[in-house]
Amino acid sequence: MAGQNTYRYVVYDVLTTMQSAFPDADINANHILYWARTVENLIRKRHLNKLESGAYLSQFANVPVLKDGIRHYIELPSAIYDLAFEKGIKYITHQRSTSIAFTHTLFQPTSQSESFRLYYSPYEVPSPSNPYFYRVNSRIYFLGVENIKLPTVEMGLYTAIDPRSSQVNLDDTINLNEDQVAQLRIELLNMGRYMLMIPSERDMEGADTRTEGSPGVSRSTITSNNRNQQPQEEQIETTPE
């Protein structure tokens, strides 16, 4: 089954099916591969919304910490899924020295507006042993570590796929489980049928068959639509004397 879970197998399987159904369609493997990567993102995000999974977790060690005035921050090293409560960020840790050994301390998620309240609670006030983070676009700001040396942090992120990337090997295994790969194929076929059927359904062919009295149709509309189809002499109206 491993060979059937590669991009090559899925892409050419879907491509063959689409070409059989639409022999005149201008479609190739690159189209299907782009759709596959896009739908793969959607399937993974749906899964993470229901159940966090280490299968999609990427670790980044030694992410450099920058400074904006007194605030420490980092730039996200990769695009992540935009999940509720910043769950696209699984964890952020920093090392702090104790009298015994170096230990990892987890940053707790918060928001920029909520962070102001933390400083008024003696049990939640940010500190090196109780740090927080909040996100602003691609930046992650830290609270509680302003007065310590913090060169790097470690992060675990649920990273999203860039479907535009050209660095894709067709023989790579799709990072989905068996039932998700089957769902990927179904959604690709549905997407392909929709994309290839829309243009023909939007073609404007034939004359206006609406009649006077139809909703939104006036006598002037019918006259205008049919004017070019009538002999010139029939367009001339005379006024009875």
Summary of the structure (lengths in Angstrom):
residues: 241
radius of gyration: 29.9
end to end distance: 88.3
largest distance: 114.4
contacts: 582
relative contact order: 0.18
helix: 39%
strand: 23%
